[in-house]
Amino acid sequence: MPAEAAIGFVTSGMTMAVGGAGGVQEPDAIIEALARRFEAKGDPADLTLLFPMRTGASEGRGTSRLAMRGMVSRLIGGSIWPVGVPDFVRAIHDGAFEAYNLSIGLVYAMLEAAAAGRPGVVTRAGLDTYLDPVMGGGALNARSTGKLVDSVRIDGERLLYYRALPVDVAIIRGSVADEDGNIGVAGEPSVCGPLLLAQAARANGGKVIAQVSRIVPRHTLPPHDVRVPGHLVDALVVHESQEQVAGARFDARLAEAGATTALDVPPVPEGPRLAILRRCLLELAPGCTAVIGMGLPALLPRLAHHEGVLERLNFSVEHGVVGGVNGISMGGSVFPISYAPSAIIDAADQLRGYAGGVPDLAFLGVGEIDPQGNINVSRFGDRIPGSGGFVDITSGIRRLVFTLEAGPKASRKFVPELQHRTFSASEAQRRGQQVIYVTEEGVMRLVAAGLEITEYAPGSDPRQLASLTGARVSELAQQMPSACFEGTSMNLSVLWSEGGAR
């Protein structure tokens, strides 16, 4: 049915869950129809807007299109907005509605609990961070007094209890549907929870609206391509000009297998960032499975490609994509995709594995860091990027590598006190995680007393880094490998072939 008819399932006061991530899997035609109806009639109003990941590649698209006063009374999101302060974020600061930022994986877990008829989920994830009730429970403004998170004790251990999130209507997207409503995702470059959102809605007696680019005859869609079976779908909206990624109709390399060696990957420019990335690669070994986060770590596949070792590693991102060359590494601006991926699983499944510590290690960016090693990536003054999958990754994976430049902007990074705590150093110590922080000036590790410098750049004085960061210099501190700073390559492929180690 037309989008204008399908949105008739959305009425005032409902909880509406929206799928997608940035410019990927955005159900844009349905969202636009909702926004136009509210502009014309003031309906639907007072919605609880729920999204595991922010949808829409730019301001005025996706979830930011729903920023009109009165349309939303409560927001629960895993990621809010990556840069700048759009109208939606200004409305949060103005107290126009309740607003909560939880981690993406925890939002999925809360939806899974709703879909399974469970009261919620109990976990260690979020302890001693902004998600902990003693630090705000994810609330983003004074109006947000609801309790989504509680502190509980089980067998003497303090844990966090996140309540299930029932859904009245789910808005999802796929590539294609058949006449029975089965939703296929074969052309999607990432898959962000469509089945889970649909199940959470139907378990609550709610409705499911799906957007696709076309409908094919029944019995022609391969069963393995179907991600959401038709019995869960109440309305299909066909959007013939649906974009695979914001600004682009279709690129087969984002959804099909292929050798990364055939890709034209730009090199990493000379400079501090190259030195940091090279040092990060030395934390890997053939066969490693590694998570890469937004920012500088997203360039690691690019460097691994030029070192000739990418095909011997397994990089993945929280949006469900495994292998290939990340969109940022290819010189683009879209993170939740890879060129020539080896697998595309659901983001909810990917994050569940991260929370359980399945990958060998994770490489993550840093917004702010204090002398104790705590990190903020979720809130900076008026900007609210949100935590994304950061809490899930850092709560579960046993080896963490944080990356940051110690250059001209270092005073913004190294601070005496964080504006928001997204990573707890004390919790990492309690869980026995191995944590290092890599800069172009040196490498620090997390110890009980805070940051300790273990390596320093050739020709530098480690006391300078200590003065900048508040770290102490280890008595065993040594020079960073010169290969991080010299030559056109580290010859890592040769080193690995010879069985050599750093």
N, C-alpha and C positions, 0 to 999 in steps of 0.2 A: 504494500500500500504506500501511498505518498507519505513523506516524512510528516506533513501537516496532519495527516490522519493518525499515524502511528503514535505521535506524542499525546494523543488523547488518553493514553494509558497513564500519563503523568498528571497527577492532580496535586493541589496545594497540600502542604504538610507532610508529603511523602519523603522517604529516604531513597535517594536516587544515586546509584553507583554507576560510574562512567569508566570504561576501559580505555586502554591506550597508554602511550608514553611519549611525551613530546610530540614530534612530528611523525610518529609511527602508530599505526592502528587507530588513528583519530576518527571517531564517528562524526565527522564534521557536519554532514547534512542534517543529522538529527539534532545536534547541538544548535545549529543555526536556526532551525525551525522552532526550537524551544525559546531561543532568545527573541525571535520575531514575535512569537505569540505573547510573550511577557510584555514586550514593548507596546504591543497593540491593545492588550486586554488586561494586563496586570496579573496574569495567570500563566503558569502555576507560581504560587508564592510560598514563602516560609519553608522552602525545601531544606532537608539535610543533604548536602552534596558530599558524596564519598568517592574518593578516587585513590587507589593504591599508588599510582604515578600521575603526576601532572600531565594533562593532555593538551596538545596544541604547541606548535613550534614557535609561535610569536604572540605578542600581546594582541588581543582582539580575536584570537582563535582559541578553540578548545575551552578548557575550564575558565580561562580569563574572560571569555565571551559572556559568562554567566555572572559577572561582577555587579550587575545592576541592583541597586538598593531595593530590598524587599523580596527579591527573588529567592535568596538564600538566607536562612536563619542560623544555619550551623554548617561548618565545613570540617571534614576530617580527611586529611591528605598525607600521603607518604612523602611526596615531594611537592613543593609549593611553586617557586619560580626561580630559575637558575641565576639570572642577572637582572639588575635594575629593580625598580619599584613600580610595577604596573598597577592599574586601578584595583585589581583584586587584593593586592598586598596593602594598598592604601586603605581599603575598606576594613581590613583586619586591624590596622593600627587605629582607625577611627572607632573601632568597636561596633561596626555595623552588624556584625553577627558573631556568634561563637566560632572559634577556630582552634583546631588542634593539629599538630604535626606529629605523627607517629612514623615509625620506620616502615618501608614498603613491605618487607617480609612479615612484620607483625600485623599490618593491615590485612594481608593475605591470610595469615593464620586466624585472625578474628573472623574473616569471612568464611574460612573453612569450618570454624566452629559453628557459625550460623547455619551453614549448609548441612552440617552433620547433626544439628539439634543439640549441640553442646553449649554449656553456659559461657565458655571462654577458653583461654589458653594460659597456662602457667609456665613461666620461663625465667631464666636468668638474664635474658637480653634486656638491656636498658637500665640495669642497676647502676646507681651512682652517676646517671646522666640526666639530661633534661626530661627524660621519660619517667624517671622515678618520681612517685608522688611527693617525696620530700623536696624535689627540685622543680615541681610544677606539673608533673604528669602529662607533658606534651602541650599544655595550654599556651596559646600565643597572644592572648590579651586578657584584660581584667574581666571581660564579660564571660569568659570561658570557665565556668565553675562546675561543669559536669564532671563526673568521675568515670573516666574510661579505664583507668589503671588503678589498681589497689596493691598494697604491700601485704603479703601473706607469709606465714611460716609453715613449712612442711619438713618434718623430721629435724627440726631445729634450725633449718636454713631459711634465711629470708629470700623470698622470690617475688616476682611481679605477676599479677593476675590481670590480664587484658580481657575485657568483656567482649562477647560475641557481638557482631554487627549485622543485625537483620536488615534485609533490603526489600523495599517495596517495588522498585523497578530497576532493572539493569539495562544499560545501553552499551552494546558491544559491537565489534566489527570483525568481519572476515573478508576473505578475497572473493568467495563465490558461494552461492547456495543452490541447492536443487529445489524442485517444486514441493518437496516435503519439508523444507525448512532446515535441512542439514547444512551446517556451516563449515566450509572448508577454508583452510588457512595456507594453502600451498604457496601462494604468492607473497605472503607476509614476511618481511625481513626479521621480525621478532613477534612473539606471541605473549600478550600481557593479560593473562587471567580471564579470558572470555568464558571458559567453562565454569570456573569457580564463581564468577559474578552471577552467571545464569543459575547455577545451583543454589546460591545463597538467596536469590530472589524467589525461585520456585518453592524452596523449602519454607519460605515465609508466606506463601500464598500470593506472591507477587508476579509481575509480568516481565518479559524479556523482549527488548526491541533490538534487532540486529541490522547493521548496515553492511551491504556487499556491493561489489561492482557489477555483478550480473547474476542471473538465475539460469541454471541449466536444467534439462529434463531430468525427471526422477530416474533413479537407478543408473545414473551415469557418473556420479561423483564417487571416486574410489574410497572405500570405507576408511582406509588408513589416513586419508587426507581430511576426514571430518574431525573437527575438534569439539564442536557443539552439536549434539544430535537434535534433530528437528522437533522432538516432543517437548523440548525445553523452550522453544522459540514461539512467541506469540505474534510478532509482526516482523516482516522483512521490508527494509527500505533499500531500493536499488539506487545507487549513486554512480552513474556511468562514468563520470569524470573523476572518480575516486583516485587519489594519489597513493602510490605505494609508500613513498616518503614525502614529507612536505616539500612541495616544489618540483616533484618528479613523478611521472606516471608509472614507469616500470623499468627496472634494471635487473636482468636475470641473474647477475653476479651476486645479488643480495639474498637470493633464495635457492640457489643451485650449487651443487658441489663443484669443486675445481681446485687446481693446484695453485697455491699462493705464489709459487715461483713464476707464474705467468703474469702476475699483476704488475702494473707500472706504479710502484710505490715511491713517493718522494723521499729523499734522504732527510735526516735530522740535521738542521743547520748547526754549524760550529757555535760553541758558547757554553755557558754554565749548564743549560738544560741537557746538553749532550753528555757532559761529564756525569751528571746525576743519573741519567738513563743507563749509561755504561756501567756505572757502579751497581745499579739495580740488577742488570743482567747477570752480574757475577754471583748473585744470590740463587741463580737457577742452575739446574743440571738437566741433561737430556731426559725427557719423559715427564718433566714437572708439569703439574696442573696449577695454574695461577690465575687469580682474579685481578682484573685491572679496573680501577675506578676512574672517575672523571678527572680532568686536568692533565697534568704531566704524565701520569701512568698510562693514559690512553695512547701515548706515542711509543710504548714499549714494543708492540708488534712491528712498527715501522723499523725500529733499530734492529730487532731480531731478524727481520727480513734481510736487511743489508749486511748483517753478520752471517747470513746463511744458515741460521739455526731455527727459524720460525717453524718449519715443518717437523721439528723434533720437540716442540713445546705445545701446550694446550692452554691458551689464554681464553678466558671467558668473562662475560659481563653480566650484571645482575638481571638484565632483561631477557635472559634465556638463551643468548647466543654463545656458541662454543666454537673456538677456532677461527681461522680466517684472519683478515686484516681489518681491524676496527675502522669505522667511518672517519674518526678523527685522524688515525694514522694515514688514511688515504688522502688527507688534505681537506676533508669536508668538515661540516659542523654538526653532523648528526651522530650521537654517541651510541644509541641502542641498536646498532647494526654492524654487520661485518661483511666484507667481500670474500667470497669463496668460503663460507662457514662450513665446519664439519658437522654441526648439529644445531638445530633450533628447537629447544624445549620450552615449555611454559615458564615464564618468569617466576611464578609461584613455586614451581618445582625446583628451579635453580636456587632460589633464595632459601628454600628449606635445606638444601644440601650445604649451602654456605653456613647457615646457622648451626648445622651439625658438625662443621669443621671438615667437610669432605676434601676441598682443595688443599694442596700443600702449603700455599702461602698466598698473601694478597698484597698488592701494591696500591697505595691510596694517596691522594693529595691531602693537603693541609690548608685550612683557612687561618687558624690561629693555634698557637701552642704555648703552654706555660712552662715554667722551669720544672714542674713535676712530671711533664710528659703528657698531660691531658690535652685534648684536641677539640677544636670547634670547627665544624663545617656547615652548621645548620642555620645560624642567625648572626647577622652583622649590622648593627644599627637598624636602619629602616629596611634593609634587604633581608628577605627570608627565603633562602633557597630550599630549606628543609633538609632533612637528613638522608633522604633517599634510602638506599640499601646499606648505608654506612654502619649503622648499629648492628644489623644482622651479620655483616661481614666481620666486623671487629669483635663481636661477641663469641663467634664460633671458631674462626680459623686460627690455628695455633701459631703461625709465623706471620707477623705483620711488618711491612716495610712502608714507612711514610716518607713522602718526597716533598721537599720544599727548597726554594732558592734562598740563599743567605745574602742576597745582593742589595740593591738600593731600596727595595720595599720591605726589607727585613723587619723594620720597626713595626710594621703592621702585622707581621706573622708572629714574631716572638714577643709575647706580652706577659706582664706580671699576673694578669687575671683575665680569664676568658669571658666573653659576653654570653656564651652558651656552651655547655659541656656535652659533646657528642660522643667522646671516647674517654673512658675512665682509666687512668693509669693504674690506680690502686686495684681495680677489678681485674685488669690484665695480669697484674702481679699475683693476685690471689688465685687466678685460674692457671698460672704457670705458662702464660703465653710468652713467646720470644718476640721482642719488639725492637726495631731499629728505626732511626730517622736519618735519611740520606740527604745531604746538601752538597753543593760544589765545594764547600770549605772544609767538610769533614763529615764523619759518621758518628752518630751517638746511639747508645743503647739505653733501654729502660732498665733501671735497677731500683732497689728498694728506696734509695734516697732521691730518686728522680732521674735526670739525664746525666749520662756519663759519656765523655768523648773517647772513642776507641780508635778513630782514624782521623788524620788531618791531611789536607791537600799538600802536595809537594811544594816546598818553599814557603809555606804558611806557618804561623805561630798558633798552635791550638788554643792558646790563652785568649786570642782574639775571638774565636768562636765561643769560648767559655764566657767571655764578657757579654757577648750578644745574647746568649741563650740562657745563662744562669746555670749551665752544666758544669760539672767538675771534670777535670782531665784525668783519665785513667793512667796509672803508673805504667801500664802496658801499652799505651797508645802508640800506634805505628802509622807510617805514611800510607795514604791511599795508593792503590796500584797505579803506576804511571800510565798504564794503558788507558785509563779513564780520561786522560788529558792529552795524549799524544797520538799522532798518526791518523790515518784515514779509517782504520779498522782495528779492533782488538784481536782479530784473527780467532774469534771464539770457535768457529767451526773446526779449525785445525786443532785447537786445544782440546775440544771435546772428542774429536776423532782419535787423538792420541791418548785419551783417558786422563788428561792432565787436570789439575785442580788449581784453584786460585792460590 
